[in-house]
Amino acid sequence: MAHVVLSMNSALTLYMMLILLRWVAPWLELDLYGGRLRWIPAVVDPLIVPLRRMLPAMGPLDFGPLAALFVVLIIRFIAVPLSASILLGQAP
């Protein structure tokens, strides 16, 4: 059962990395809408777009990816230890 907990932790970490890549892609001049990387916005935008709508406008700065990163980090801090305690029988 430990592999389930490690897989969950790894998947959430990978998702956070994709959010960071989505955030810095314009500065790195990466084309996320064509070529090999076009799947990244399709994966992370379902979380980022609703958060963008909830956040106030900050001029040219986009804090949607940062808010999404924070949400996934909180989920990871809660879900991984909780699943470890349930699946492995350890105290949280």
Secondary structure, DSSP 8 states (H G I E B T S, - for coil): -HHHHHHHHHHHHHHHHHHHHHHHHHHHT--SSSGGGTHHHHHHHHHHHHHHHHS--BTTB--HHHHHHHHHHHHHHHHHHHHHHHHH----
